[in-house]
Protein backbone atom coordinates (compact mmCIF):
# COMPACT_ATOMS: atom_id res chain seq x y z
CA UNK A 1 0.00 0.00 0.00
CA UNK A 2 1.39 3.38 -1.00
CA UNK A 3 1.48 6.08 1.65
CA UNK A 4 -0.17 9.37 0.76
CA UNK A 5 1.82 12.51 1.54
CA UNK A 6 -0.15 15.39 2.97
CA UNK A 7 -0.27 18.43 0.74
CA UNK A 8 1.54 21.48 2.12
CA UNK A 9 -0.71 24.05 3.72
CA UNK A 10 -1.80 26.79 1.34
CA UNK A 11 -0.14 30.15 1.80
CA UNK A 12 -2.47 32.54 3.64
CA UNK A 13 -1.68 36.03 2.35
CA UNK A 14 -3.96 37.83 4.82
CA UNK A 15 -2.42 36.02 7.78
CA UNK A 16 1.03 36.83 6.42
CA UNK A 17 0.18 40.54 6.19
CA UNK A 18 -1.14 40.57 9.76
CA UNK A 19 1.99 38.82 11.02
CA UNK A 20 4.21 41.21 9.06
CA UNK A 21 2.51 44.23 10.59
CA UNK A 22 2.86 42.79 14.08
CA UNK A 23 6.55 41.98 13.48
CA UNK A 24 7.39 45.52 12.42
CA UNK A 25 5.36 47.08 15.19
CA UNK A 26 7.48 45.07 17.64
CA UNK A 27 10.79 45.59 15.81
CA UNK A 28 10.38 49.34 15.23
CA UNK A 29 12.53 50.53 18.17
CA UNK A 30 15.35 48.13 17.26
CA UNK A 31 15.24 49.00 13.56
CA UNK A 32 15.60 52.65 14.54
CA UNK A 33 18.47 51.88 16.94
CA UNK A 34 20.34 50.00 14.23
CA UNK A 35 19.96 52.89 11.77
CA UNK A 36 23.72 53.64 11.60
CA UNK A 37 24.45 50.02 10.64
CA UNK A 38 21.70 50.07 8.01
CA UNK A 39 23.20 53.23 6.56
CA UNK A 40 26.70 51.77 6.24
CA UNK A 41 25.58 48.27 5.21
CA UNK A 42 23.08 49.40 2.56
CA UNK A 43 24.64 52.75 1.70
CA UNK A 44 26.01 51.81 -1.71
CA UNK A 45 22.82 50.00 -2.70
CA UNK A 46 20.74 52.97 -1.51
CA UNK A 47 22.79 55.40 -3.59
CA UNK A 48 22.33 53.17 -6.64
CA UNK A 49 18.59 52.99 -5.96
CA UNK A 50 18.27 56.78 -5.76
CA UNK A 51 20.41 57.21 -8.88
CA UNK A 52 18.42 54.68 -10.92
CA UNK A 53 15.17 56.33 -9.81
CA UNK A 54 16.55 59.63 -11.21
CA UNK A 55 15.86 61.45 -7.95
CA UNK A 56 17.13 65.01 -7.91
CA UNK A 57 16.22 68.53 -6.75
CA UNK A 58 12.46 69.09 -6.80
CA UNK A 59 11.49 65.41 -7.25
CA UNK A 60 8.29 64.12 -5.68
CA UNK A 61 9.25 60.73 -4.22
CA UNK A 62 7.19 57.81 -2.93
CA UNK A 63 9.12 55.57 -0.50
CA UNK A 64 7.34 52.20 -0.12
CA UNK A 65 7.88 50.02 2.97
CA UNK A 66 10.02 52.85 4.29
CA UNK A 67 10.66 51.41 7.74
CA UNK A 68 12.47 53.74 10.13
CA UNK A 69 13.35 55.98 7.21
CA UNK A 70 17.14 55.93 6.81
CA UNK A 71 16.77 55.92 3.02
CA UNK A 72 13.80 58.31 3.29
CA UNK A 73 16.14 60.94 4.70
CA UNK A 74 18.68 60.32 1.93
CA UNK A 75 15.95 60.90 -0.66
CA UNK A 76 14.66 64.00 1.16
CA UNK A 77 18.14 65.52 1.21
CA UNK A 78 18.45 64.96 -2.53
CA UNK A 79 15.13 66.54 -3.47
CA UNK A 80 15.64 69.62 -1.30
CA UNK A 81 13.07 72.13 -0.16
CA UNK A 82 11.31 72.18 -3.54
CA UNK A 83 10.80 68.41 -3.51
CA UNK A 84 8.94 66.03 -1.20
CA UNK A 85 9.00 62.45 0.06
CA UNK A 86 5.99 60.42 1.15
CA UNK A 87 7.11 57.44 3.28
CA UNK A 88 4.58 54.62 3.53
CA UNK A 89 4.66 51.46 5.61
CA UNK A 90 2.29 48.87 7.03
CA UNK A 91 3.53 49.70 10.55
CA UNK A 92 2.51 53.04 12.07
CA UNK A 93 5.01 52.55 14.92
CA UNK A 94 8.00 52.38 12.61
CA UNK A 95 6.76 55.41 10.65
CA UNK A 96 6.79 57.46 13.83
CA UNK A 97 10.53 56.85 14.04
CA UNK A 98 10.94 57.84 10.38
CA UNK A 99 9.10 61.14 10.89
CA UNK A 100 10.98 61.89 14.10
CA UNK A 101 14.30 61.27 12.35
CA UNK A 102 13.30 63.59 9.50
CA UNK A 103 12.32 66.38 11.87
CA UNK A 104 15.50 65.92 13.91
CA UNK A 105 17.47 66.31 10.68
CA UNK A 106 15.60 69.52 9.91
CA UNK A 107 13.76 68.02 6.94
CA UNK A 108 10.28 69.45 6.56
CA UNK A 109 9.70 67.84 3.16
CA UNK A 110 8.88 64.36 4.54
CA UNK A 111 5.37 63.05 5.20
CA UNK A 112 4.35 59.57 6.36
CA UNK A 113 1.29 57.44 5.67
CA UNK A 114 0.32 54.05 7.08
CA UNK A 115 -0.42 52.00 3.96
CA UNK A 116 -0.16 48.37 2.91
CA UNK A 117 2.45 47.96 0.17
CA UNK A 118 -0.18 46.58 -2.20
CA UNK A 119 -2.56 49.55 -1.85
CA UNK A 120 -0.77 52.43 -3.51
CA UNK A 121 -3.56 52.45 -6.08
CA UNK A 122 -5.46 54.47 -3.47
CA UNK A 123 -3.09 57.42 -3.94
CA UNK A 124 -3.70 60.23 -6.41
CA UNK A 125 -2.71 58.97 -9.88
CA UNK A 126 0.47 60.27 -11.52
CA UNK A 127 1.36 62.23 -8.37
CA UNK A 128 5.01 61.16 -8.03
CA UNK A 129 8.12 61.54 -10.19
CA UNK A 130 9.90 58.58 -8.60
CA UNK A 131 9.23 55.64 -6.30
CA UNK A 132 11.66 53.56 -4.28
CA UNK A 133 11.52 50.49 -2.06
CA UNK A 134 14.50 49.23 -0.07
CA UNK A 135 14.16 45.56 0.90
CA UNK A 136 10.38 45.81 0.86
CA UNK A 137 9.06 44.44 -2.44
CA UNK A 138 10.31 40.92 -1.63
CA UNK A 139 7.87 40.65 1.28
CA UNK A 140 4.66 41.63 -0.52
CA UNK A 141 2.36 38.61 -1.00
CA UNK A 142 1.13 39.93 -4.38
CA UNK A 143 4.11 41.68 -5.96
CA UNK A 144 2.28 42.39 -9.22
CA UNK A 145 -0.56 44.09 -7.38
CA UNK A 146 1.99 46.15 -5.47
CA UNK A 147 3.76 47.17 -8.68
CA UNK A 148 0.47 48.05 -10.36
CA UNK A 149 -0.28 50.43 -7.48
CA UNK A 150 3.17 51.98 -7.77
CA UNK A 151 2.72 52.52 -11.52
CA UNK A 152 -0.67 54.12 -10.78
CA UNK A 153 1.01 56.64 -8.46
CA UNK A 154 3.87 57.46 -10.86
CA UNK A 155 3.60 59.99 -13.67
CA UNK A 156 4.39 58.90 -17.22
CA UNK A 157 8.16 58.70 -17.49
CA UNK A 158 8.56 58.38 -13.72
CA UNK A 159 11.07 55.85 -12.40
CA UNK A 160 10.72 53.06 -9.84
CA UNK A 161 13.75 51.46 -8.18
CA UNK A 162 13.95 48.66 -5.62
CA UNK A 163 16.67 46.98 -3.58
CA UNK A 164 16.30 43.23 -3.00
CA UNK A 165 18.55 40.38 -1.88
CA UNK A 166 20.10 38.23 -4.58
CA UNK A 167 20.46 34.46 -4.01
CA UNK A 168 20.93 32.59 -0.70
CA UNK A 169 24.46 31.48 -1.61
CA UNK A 170 25.52 35.13 -1.89
CA UNK A 171 23.79 36.18 1.36
CA UNK A 172 25.12 33.74 3.92
CA UNK A 173 24.77 36.20 6.81
CA UNK A 174 20.98 35.75 6.40
CA UNK A 175 20.52 32.44 4.56
CA UNK A 176 22.48 30.45 7.17
CA UNK A 177 20.18 31.56 10.04
CA UNK A 178 17.11 30.93 7.87
CA UNK A 179 18.32 27.43 7.00
CA UNK A 180 19.09 26.54 10.62
CA UNK A 181 15.71 27.78 11.81
CA UNK A 182 13.87 25.91 9.04
CA UNK A 183 15.60 22.66 10.01
CA UNK A 184 15.06 23.03 13.75
CA UNK A 185 11.44 24.18 13.40
CA UNK A 186 10.77 21.51 10.74
CA UNK A 187 9.46 24.10 8.32
CA UNK A 188 8.84 23.19 4.66
CA UNK A 189 10.59 25.13 1.90
CA UNK A 190 8.77 28.24 0.66
CA UNK A 191 5.95 27.61 -1.80
CA UNK A 192 6.48 28.88 -5.37
CA UNK A 193 5.61 32.57 -5.52
CA UNK A 194 5.60 32.94 -1.75
CA UNK A 195 7.12 36.20 -0.46
CA UNK A 196 10.46 36.03 1.28
CA UNK A 197 13.99 37.44 1.36
CA UNK A 198 15.19 35.66 -1.78
CA UNK A 199 11.94 35.69 -3.77
CA UNK A 200 13.34 38.04 -6.46
CA UNK A 201 17.01 37.10 -6.29
CA UNK A 202 17.47 34.43 -8.95
CA UNK A 203 18.97 35.42 -12.28
CA UNK A 204 16.51 37.45 -14.37
CA UNK A 205 13.61 37.26 -11.91
CA UNK A 206 13.65 40.89 -10.78
CA UNK A 207 13.86 42.19 -14.36
CA UNK A 208 11.04 39.91 -15.53
CA UNK A 209 8.89 40.95 -12.56
CA UNK A 210 9.27 44.63 -13.39
CA UNK A 211 8.66 44.07 -17.09
CA UNK A 212 5.57 41.96 -16.38
CA UNK A 213 4.20 44.90 -14.39
CA UNK A 214 4.60 47.17 -17.42
CA UNK A 215 7.86 48.94 -16.61
CA UNK A 216 10.21 49.64 -19.50
CA UNK A 217 13.92 50.45 -19.80
CA UNK A 218 14.50 47.95 -16.99
CA UNK A 219 17.99 47.77 -15.51
CA UNK A 220 19.38 45.58 -12.72
CA UNK A 221 22.70 46.13 -10.92
CA UNK A 222 24.50 43.87 -8.45
CA UNK A 223 25.91 45.58 -5.35
CA UNK A 224 28.28 43.84 -2.95
CA UNK A 225 26.93 44.77 0.50
CA UNK A 226 28.87 42.96 3.24
CA UNK A 227 27.57 43.21 6.79
CA UNK A 228 30.55 44.49 8.79
CA UNK A 229 30.39 44.17 12.58
CA UNK A 230 32.80 43.50 15.45
CA UNK A 231 31.79 39.84 15.80
CA UNK A 232 29.38 37.08 14.81
CA UNK A 233 27.71 37.56 18.19
CA UNK A 234 26.96 41.17 17.24
CA UNK A 235 25.45 40.02 13.93
CA UNK A 236 23.23 37.60 15.84
CA UNK A 237 22.19 40.44 18.17
CA UNK A 238 21.30 42.58 15.14
CA UNK A 239 19.23 39.78 13.62
CA UNK A 240 17.54 38.86 16.91
CA UNK A 241 16.51 42.44 17.58
CA UNK A 242 15.61 43.54 14.07
CA UNK A 243 14.55 40.57 11.89
CA UNK A 244 11.01 39.83 13.05
CA UNK A 245 10.54 37.17 10.38
CA UNK A 246 13.13 34.96 12.08
CA UNK A 247 11.14 35.06 15.31
CA UNK A 248 7.97 34.18 13.40
CA UNK A 249 9.73 31.15 11.93
CA UNK A 250 10.61 30.01 15.48
CA UNK A 251 7.04 30.29 16.76
CA UNK A 252 6.70 26.52 17.27
CA UNK A 253 9.89 26.26 19.35
CA UNK A 254 9.94 26.60 23.12
CA UNK A 255 12.24 29.03 24.92
CA UNK A 256 15.06 26.51 25.39
CA UNK A 257 14.90 25.42 21.74
CA UNK A 258 15.05 29.04 20.59
CA UNK A 259 18.12 29.68 22.72
CA UNK A 260 19.79 26.58 21.24
CA UNK A 261 18.88 27.74 17.74
CA UNK A 262 20.45 31.17 18.23
CA UNK A 263 23.56 29.52 19.69
CA UNK A 264 23.87 27.29 16.62
CA UNK A 265 23.41 30.32 14.34
CA UNK A 266 26.18 32.21 16.13
CA UNK A 267 28.51 29.22 15.90
CA UNK A 268 27.81 28.88 12.15
CA UNK A 269 28.38 32.58 11.51
CA UNK A 270 31.76 32.53 13.24
CA UNK A 271 33.24 31.25 9.99
CA UNK A 272 33.05 34.87 8.80
CA UNK A 273 35.12 36.23 11.70
CA UNK A 274 38.73 37.26 11.31
CA UNK A 275 41.17 39.15 13.48
CA UNK A 276 39.61 42.32 12.06
CA UNK A 277 36.03 41.44 13.02
CA UNK A 278 33.00 39.98 11.25
CA UNK A 279 32.25 40.36 7.54
CA UNK A 280 28.98 38.68 6.58
CA UNK A 281 28.53 37.95 2.86
CA UNK A 282 25.65 39.88 1.32
CA UNK A 283 24.79 40.88 -2.24
CA UNK A 284 21.95 43.16 -3.18
CA UNK A 285 20.25 43.68 -6.53
CA UNK A 286 19.05 47.13 -7.46
CA UNK A 287 16.40 47.03 -10.17
CA UNK A 288 14.67 49.94 -11.86
CA UNK A 289 12.25 50.71 -14.66
CA UNK A 290 10.29 53.55 -16.25
CA UNK A 291 6.53 54.05 -16.02
Kinemage of the C-alpha trace (Angstrom):
@kinemage 1
@onewidth
@group {chain A} dominant
@subgroup {mainchain}
@vectorlist {calphas} color= white
{ca unk a 1} P 0.000 0.000 0.000
{ca unk a 2} L 1.389 3.379 -0.998
{ca unk a 3} L 1.484 6.082 1.655
{ca unk a 4} L -0.170 9.373 0.763
{ca unk a 5} L 1.821 12.507 1.538
{ca unk a 6} L -0.152 15.394 2.973
{ca unk a 7} L -0.274 18.425 0.735
{ca unk a 8} L 1.536 21.481 2.117
{ca unk a 9} L -0.711 24.049 3.724
{ca unk a 10} L -1.798 26.793 1.342
{ca unk a 11} L -0.143 30.150 1.800
{ca unk a 12} L -2.474 32.539 3.644
{ca unk a 13} L -1.683 36.035 2.352
{ca unk a 14} L -3.956 37.835 4.823
{ca unk a 15} L -2.422 36.017 7.785
{ca unk a 16} L 1.034 36.825 6.419
{ca unk a 17} L 0.181 40.542 6.186
{ca unk a 18} L -1.140 40.570 9.755
{ca unk a 19} L 1.993 38.821 11.017
{ca unk a 20} L 4.209 41.209 9.063
{ca unk a 21} L 2.510 44.235 10.593
{ca unk a 22} L 2.863 42.785 14.083
{ca unk a 23} L 6.551 41.984 13.476
{ca unk a 24} L 7.388 45.523 12.420
{ca unk a 25} L 5.356 47.084 15.194
{ca unk a 26} L 7.485 45.073 17.638
{ca unk a 27} L 10.793 45.589 15.812
{ca unk a 28} L 10.381 49.342 15.228
{ca unk a 29} L 12.534 50.530 18.169
{ca unk a 30} L 15.352 48.132 17.262
{ca unk a 31} L 15.242 49.005 13.560
{ca unk a 32} L 15.602 52.649 14.541
{ca unk a 33} L 18.473 51.876 16.935
{ca unk a 34} L 20.344 49.997 14.227
{ca unk a 35} L 19.963 52.887 11.766
{ca unk a 36} L 23.716 53.640 11.601
{ca unk a 37} L 24.451 50.020 10.643
{ca unk a 38} L 21.702 50.073 8.008
{ca unk a 39} L 23.203 53.230 6.563
{ca unk a 40} L 26.695 51.765 6.243
{ca unk a 41} L 25.580 48.267 5.208
{ca unk a 42} L 23.075 49.403 2.565
{ca unk a 43} L 24.640 52.754 1.703
{ca unk a 44} L 26.015 51.814 -1.715
{ca unk a 45} L 22.815 50.002 -2.704
{ca unk a 46} L 20.743 52.972 -1.512
{ca unk a 47} L 22.788 55.400 -3.593
{ca unk a 48} L 22.330 53.170 -6.638
{ca unk a 49} L 18.585 52.995 -5.963
{ca unk a 50} L 18.265 56.784 -5.761
{ca unk a 51} L 20.411 57.213 -8.882
{ca unk a 52} L 18.417 54.676 -10.918
{ca unk a 53} L 15.169 56.332 -9.812
{ca unk a 54} L 16.551 59.628 -11.213
{ca unk a 55} L 15.864 61.446 -7.950
{ca unk a 56} L 17.129 65.015 -7.912
{ca unk a 57} L 16.217 68.526 -6.754
{ca unk a 58} L 12.465 69.091 -6.796
{ca unk a 59} L 11.488 65.415 -7.252
{ca unk a 60} L 8.293 64.123 -5.680
{ca unk a 61} L 9.251 60.729 -4.221
{ca unk a 62} L 7.195 57.813 -2.935
{ca unk a 63} L 9.117 55.571 -0.497
{ca unk a 64} L 7.344 52.205 -0.122
{ca unk a 65} L 7.876 50.020 2.973
{ca unk a 66} L 10.018 52.851 4.289
{ca unk a 67} L 10.660 51.405 7.739
{ca unk a 68} L 12.468 53.744 10.133
{ca unk a 69} L 13.353 55.977 7.210
{ca unk a 70} L 17.141 55.931 6.812
{ca unk a 71} L 16.769 55.922 3.020
{ca unk a 72} L 13.804 58.314 3.286
{ca unk a 73} L 16.142 60.936 4.704
{ca unk a 74} L 18.675 60.317 1.935
{ca unk a 75} L 15.946 60.902 -0.658
{ca unk a 76} L 14.662 64.003 1.158
{ca unk a 77} L 18.136 65.525 1.215
{ca unk a 78} L 18.450 64.963 -2.526
{ca unk a 79} L 15.133 66.539 -3.467
{ca unk a 80} L 15.637 69.617 -1.296
{ca unk a 81} L 13.067 72.134 -0.158
{ca unk a 82} L 11.307 72.183 -3.538
{ca unk a 83} L 10.801 68.409 -3.507
{ca unk a 84} L 8.936 66.031 -1.204
{ca unk a 85} L 9.002 62.450 0.063
{ca unk a 86} L 5.992 60.416 1.155
{ca unk a 87} L 7.112 57.438 3.276
{ca unk a 88} L 4.578 54.617 3.533
{ca unk a 89} L 4.659 51.458 5.615
{ca unk a 90} L 2.286 48.868 7.026
{ca unk a 91} L 3.530 49.696 10.547
{ca unk a 92} L 2.515 53.036 12.070
{ca unk a 93} L 5.006 52.552 14.919
{ca unk a 94} L 7.996 52.382 12.607
{ca unk a 95} L 6.763 55.411 10.647
{ca unk a 96} L 6.786 57.464 13.831
{ca unk a 97} L 10.525 56.845 14.042
{ca unk a 98} L 10.935 57.838 10.382
{ca unk a 99} L 9.099 61.135 10.888
{ca unk a 100} L 10.976 61.895 14.104
{ca unk a 101} L 14.303 61.272 12.350
{ca unk a 102} L 13.303 63.592 9.503
{ca unk a 103} L 12.316 66.384 11.868
{ca unk a 104} L 15.496 65.920 13.912
{ca unk a 105} L 17.470 66.306 10.680
{ca unk a 106} L 15.602 69.523 9.909
{ca unk a 107} L 13.760 68.016 6.941
{ca unk a 108} L 10.279 69.449 6.563
{ca unk a 109} L 9.703 67.837 3.159
{ca unk a 110} L 8.879 64.358 4.542
{ca unk a 111} L 5.370 63.053 5.203
{ca unk a 112} L 4.346 59.566 6.365
{ca unk a 113} L 1.294 57.436 5.669
{ca unk a 114} L 0.316 54.049 7.077
{ca unk a 115} L -0.424 52.000 3.961
{ca unk a 116} L -0.159 48.371 2.909
{ca unk a 117} L 2.453 47.959 0.172
{ca unk a 118} L -0.177 46.584 -2.201
{ca unk a 119} L -2.560 49.547 -1.850
{ca unk a 120} L -0.775 52.427 -3.512
{ca unk a 121} L -3.556 52.454 -6.083
{ca unk a 122} L -5.460 54.465 -3.471
{ca unk a 123} L -3.095 57.423 -3.935
{ca unk a 124} L -3.700 60.230 -6.408
{ca unk a 125} L -2.715 58.969 -9.882
{ca unk a 126} L 0.469 60.272 -11.515
{ca unk a 127} L 1.357 62.231 -8.374
{ca unk a 128} L 5.009 61.155 -8.029
{ca unk a 129} L 8.117 61.539 -10.194
{ca unk a 130} L 9.902 58.583 -8.596
{ca unk a 131} L 9.228 55.639 -6.304
{ca unk a 132} L 11.662 53.559 -4.284
{ca unk a 133} L 11.518 50.489 -2.057
{ca unk a 134} L 14.503 49.230 -0.070
{ca unk a 135} L 14.162 45.563 0.898
{ca unk a 136} L 10.378 45.807 0.862
{ca unk a 137} L 9.057 44.442 -2.443
{ca unk a 138} L 10.306 40.919 -1.630
{ca unk a 139} L 7.869 40.649 1.284
{ca unk a 140} L 4.664 41.628 -0.521
{ca unk a 141} L 2.356 38.607 -1.003
{ca unk a 142} L 1.133 39.932 -4.384
{ca unk a 143} L 4.111 41.676 -5.960
{ca unk a 144} L 2.283 42.386 -9.220
{ca unk a 145} L -0.558 44.090 -7.379
{ca unk a 146} L 1.992 46.151 -5.472
{ca unk a 147} L 3.762 47.166 -8.681
{ca unk a 148} L 0.466 48.052 -10.356
{ca unk a 149} L -0.275 50.426 -7.476
{ca unk a 150} L 3.165 51.978 -7.769
{ca unk a 151} L 2.717 52.524 -11.520
{ca unk a 152} L -0.670 54.125 -10.779
{ca unk a 153} L 1.005 56.635 -8.457
{ca unk a 154} L 3.865 57.459 -10.864
{ca unk a 155} L 3.604 59.993 -13.674
{ca unk a 156} L 4.392 58.896 -17.222
{ca unk a 157} L 8.156 58.701 -17.485
{ca unk a 158} L 8.565 58.380 -13.721
{ca unk a 159} L 11.066 55.846 -12.404
{ca unk a 160} L 10.722 53.059 -9.839
{ca unk a 161} L 13.747 51.461 -8.184
{ca unk a 162} L 13.946 48.664 -5.618
{ca unk a 163} L 16.671 46.983 -3.575
{ca unk a 164} L 16.304 43.228 -3.004
{ca unk a 165} L 18.548 40.383 -1.876
{ca unk a 166} L 20.105 38.228 -4.581
{ca unk a 167} L 20.456 34.462 -4.007
{ca unk a 168} L 20.934 32.590 -0.697
{ca unk a 169} L 24.457 31.476 -1.607
{ca unk a 170} L 25.517 35.132 -1.886
{ca unk a 171} L 23.791 36.177 1.360
{ca unk a 172} L 25.115 33.737 3.921
{ca unk a 173} L 24.766 36.201 6.814
{ca unk a 174} L 20.984 35.752 6.400
{ca unk a 175} L 20.517 32.440 4.564
{ca unk a 176} L 22.482 30.451 7.168
{ca unk a 177} L 20.183 31.563 10.041
{ca unk a 178} L 17.106 30.929 7.871
{ca unk a 179} L 18.319 27.427 7.002
{ca unk a 180} L 19.091 26.535 10.621
{ca unk a 181} L 15.705 27.783 11.810
{ca unk a 182} L 13.873 25.912 9.037
{ca unk a 183} L 15.604 22.663 10.011
{ca unk a 184} L 15.059 23.032 13.751
{ca unk a 185} L 11.441 24.176 13.399
{ca unk a 186} L 10.772 21.506 10.739
{ca unk a 187} L 9.461 24.102 8.315
{ca unk a 188} L 8.840 23.191 4.664
{ca unk a 189} L 10.595 25.127 1.897
{ca unk a 190} L 8.765 28.242 0.662
{ca unk a 191} L 5.948 27.611 -1.805
{ca unk a 192} L 6.476 28.883 -5.372
{ca unk a 193} L 5.611 32.568 -5.523
{ca unk a 194} L 5.604 32.936 -1.750
{ca unk a 195} L 7.118 36.199 -0.464
{ca unk a 196} L 10.460 36.025 1.283
{ca unk a 197} L 13.986 37.445 1.355
{ca unk a 198} L 15.185 35.657 -1.775
{ca unk a 199} L 11.940 35.688 -3.774
{ca unk a 200} L 13.343 38.043 -6.456
{ca unk a 201} L 17.010 37.100 -6.286
{ca unk a 202} L 17.474 34.430 -8.946
{ca unk a 203} L 18.969 35.423 -12.283
{ca unk a 204} L 16.512 37.447 -14.374
{ca unk a 205} L 13.612 37.257 -11.915
{ca unk a 206} L 13.651 40.895 -10.783
{ca unk a 207} L 13.861 42.194 -14.358
{ca unk a 208} L 11.037 39.914 -15.529
{ca unk a 209} L 8.889 40.948 -12.565
{ca unk a 210} L 9.274 44.631 -13.385
{ca unk a 211} L 8.663 44.066 -17.092
{ca unk a 212} L 5.566 41.965 -16.385
{ca unk a 213} L 4.201 44.898 -14.391
{ca unk a 214} L 4.601 47.165 -17.419
{ca unk a 215} L 7.857 48.940 -16.609
{ca unk a 216} L 10.212 49.636 -19.502
{ca unk a 217} L 13.920 50.447 -19.799
{ca unk a 218} L 14.498 47.947 -16.992
{ca unk a 219} L 17.990 47.768 -15.508
{ca unk a 220} L 19.384 45.579 -12.715
{ca unk a 221} L 22.699 46.127 -10.919
{ca unk a 222} L 24.505 43.872 -8.448
{ca unk a 223} L 25.914 45.585 -5.352
{ca unk a 224} L 28.282 43.839 -2.953
{ca unk a 225} L 26.930 44.771 0.502
{ca unk a 226} L 28.867 42.962 3.243
{ca unk a 227} L 27.568 43.213 6.789
{ca unk a 228} L 30.553 44.487 8.794
{ca unk a 229} L 30.392 44.172 12.579
{ca unk a 230} L 32.801 43.502 15.446
{ca unk a 231} L 31.793 39.837 15.798
{ca unk a 232} L 29.384 37.078 14.811
{ca unk a 233} L 27.713 37.558 18.186
{ca unk a 234} L 26.959 41.166 17.244
{ca unk a 235} L 25.452 40.020 13.933
{ca unk a 236} L 23.226 37.598 15.841
{ca unk a 237} L 22.193 40.445 18.169
{ca unk a 238} L 21.295 42.582 15.136
{ca unk a 239} L 19.227 39.781 13.615
{ca unk a 240} L 17.537 38.857 16.914
{ca unk a 241} L 16.506 42.437 17.584
{ca unk a 242} L 15.609 43.537 14.065
{ca unk a 243} L 14.553 40.574 11.895
{ca unk a 244} L 11.014 39.829 13.049
{ca unk a 245} L 10.536 37.166 10.376
{ca unk a 246} L 13.126 34.962 12.081
{ca unk a 247} L 11.135 35.063 15.307
{ca unk a 248} L 7.966 34.180 13.404
{ca unk a 249} L 9.728 31.152 11.927
{ca unk a 250} L 10.609 30.005 15.480
{ca unk a 251} L 7.036 30.292 16.758
{ca unk a 252} L 6.696 26.522 17.268
{ca unk a 253} L 9.890 26.261 19.350
{ca unk a 254} L 9.938 26.598 23.124
{ca unk a 255} L 12.241 29.030 24.924
{ca unk a 256} L 15.058 26.510 25.391
{ca unk a 257} L 14.899 25.423 21.738
{ca unk a 258} L 15.048 29.035 20.590
{ca unk a 259} L 18.123 29.679 22.718
{ca unk a 260} L 19.789 26.578 21.244
{ca unk a 261} L 18.877 27.738 17.739
{ca unk a 262} L 20.452 31.171 18.232
{ca unk a 263} L 23.557 29.519 19.693
{ca unk a 264} L 23.871 27.290 16.616
{ca unk a 265} L 23.411 30.317 14.337
{ca unk a 266} L 26.175 32.206 16.127
{ca unk a 267} L 28.514 29.223 15.897
{ca unk a 268} L 27.814 28.879 12.152
{ca unk a 269} L 28.379 32.582 11.508
{ca unk a 270} L 31.762 32.532 13.244
{ca unk a 271} L 33.236 31.250 9.986
{ca unk a 272} L 33.054 34.875 8.799
{ca unk a 273} L 35.116 36.235 11.700
{ca unk a 274} L 38.734 37.257 11.305
{ca unk a 275} L 41.165 39.151 13.475
{ca unk a 276} L 39.606 42.322 12.060
{ca unk a 277} L 36.032 41.436 13.018
{ca unk a 278} L 32.998 39.981 11.254
{ca unk a 279} L 32.248 40.359 7.537
{ca unk a 280} L 28.976 38.681 6.584
{ca unk a 281} L 28.528 37.950 2.860
{ca unk a 282} L 25.654 39.881 1.322
{ca unk a 283} L 24.788 40.876 -2.237
{ca unk a 284} L 21.952 43.163 -3.181
{ca unk a 285} L 20.249 43.677 -6.527
{ca unk a 286} L 19.047 47.133 -7.464
{ca unk a 287} L 16.399 47.035 -10.170
{ca unk a 288} L 14.671 49.941 -11.858
{ca unk a 289} L 12.254 50.706 -14.663
{ca unk a 290} L 10.294 53.552 -16.249
{ca unk a 291} L 6.529 54.051 -16.017
